[in-house]
Amino acid sequence: MRELTDGYGVNPEDVVADATFDQDYDEMVVVKDIAFYSLCEHHMLPFFGHVHVGYLPKGKVVGLSKIPRLVEVFSHRLQIQEKLTKEIAEALSAVLAPKGVGVVVEARHLCMEMRGVERPGGQMITSCMLGTFRRDPRTRAEFLDLVKGK
């Protein structure tokens, strides 16, 4: 259990802060298909899937490996998917102060498959859009288009 919940001992800003770089780049940056595993805070059963993260830089970019590390920090806490999605977006926004952030999480929940309705294979999809990703339909559409295709 310690390993599965070791995200509580990590400050998300510390994970990212040492790998932010001043950069004059103003196009969308997307990291998709980041695998994760977490535990449902209600049933203590696993949920797992993929996270897609995008941001529009405003003078700063973050090292590529830091985005999956941020996902790991929050997924290694007792969670619900909606909160996980929002925490990733807000943490990246707080550290980089970008023009906008988008996060989409797709996951299977064993609390639904093993108990309750007992239906295997269903997926839950959540999103959190901040800044330009929320305000500008074109930016949102570009991000969602980039993450939907395989």
N, C-alpha and C positions, 0 to 999 in steps of 0.2 A: 504493500500500500504506500510505503514511503516513496518509492520510485514513481508510482502512478500519480502522486499528488505533490511532487517536488517543485511544482510551479509556484507554490505559495512562498517559497523561500527566495524567489527571484524578483527583482524590480525590473519590469519590462523596459523602462527607459534606460537602465544600465546596459541591457542587452544590445540596444541599438545605438546608444549615444556615442560610443567610441568608433563607430563605423559610418558616420555621416560625413559627407564630403561636399564642399562648395563646388557647384557645377552649374554652368549656364546651359541647362537642358530643359526644354519646355514641352516635350512630347510625353505621352503616357508610358509609364513603366508598369509592366504586368508580370507577376510570377504566378503561374497557375499549377494546378494539380499537386499541391503540397499535401502529402498524406498526413493524417493525424489520427490519434486515438485518444478518447477521453472517457470519463465515467459520469454517468447521469447522477446529478445531485439528489434526485428523488428516489431512485431505485438502486443506486450503486452498481448498475450494469453498464457495460461498455456501449459507446456509440463511436462510429468511426467513418472516415470518408476523406474528402479532399476540400482544400481551401484554395480560393483564387483571390489574389490581392492585386489591386492596381492603385496607382497614384499619379497625380500630375505635379511634378516638382516645381518648386518656386525657389530656385537658387541652391537647393540641397538635394542630394540623392543619398541613398543608403546602400551599404554593401549587400550584395545579393544574398549571401547566406543568412543575413540578419532577419529577413522576413520569415523564412521557415522557423528560425529560432524563436521569433515572437509568437508564432502559431503554437510552438511547443510549450512555451511558458504558460499560455492561457489554457491549452488543452490538458496540461498536467495539473489541473485543479478540478474539483468537483464542479460540474457545469450543467447548464442547459445550452442547447445550440444557439438560441437567440442571443443569450448573453455573451457567449464565446465570439460570435460574429461581431457584435458591437464593441467588445473590448479590444479586439485586434485592430479594428478601424480607428478607434479613439486613441489607442497607444501610438500607432504610426502617425496619426495626425498631430499628436502632442509633441512628438520628437522632431518631425520634419517641418511642421507648419506648411504643408503643401497647398496647392490650389484646391485639391480635393483628393478623397480616398474612396475606393470602392472595395468591398469584401463580399464574396459569395461563398457560402459553405454548403456542401452537399454531403449528407450523412445517412447511414443506416443506424437504427437504434435497436439494440437487443432488448431494451425494456418493452418495446412493442412486439418484437418477434418471439421472445421467449415467454412472455406473460401478457396479461391483458388481452388484446385482440388476437394475439398469436398468429400474425401474418408475416411470413418472411419476405424480405426483398424490397419492401417499400423504402423510398428515400424522402428525406425532408430537405428542403432547400430554403436557406435564409439569406438575406442580404442586408448590408448596411452601407448607405451612400452618404458621404459627407461633402460639404463644399460644392464644387462644380459638378461632381457626380450626382448630387441631389438636385441642383438648380437647373442644369443644362441637359435637356433630353438627348442632345446629340452626343455629349460626353458619356452619359450613362449608356446609351445604345452602343457606342463604340466599345466600351469596356465589356458589356455583356456579350457582344458579338465575338470579341477576342477570347473570352473564356468558355464559350459554349461549344466551339468546335474541337474535335479531337485531332 
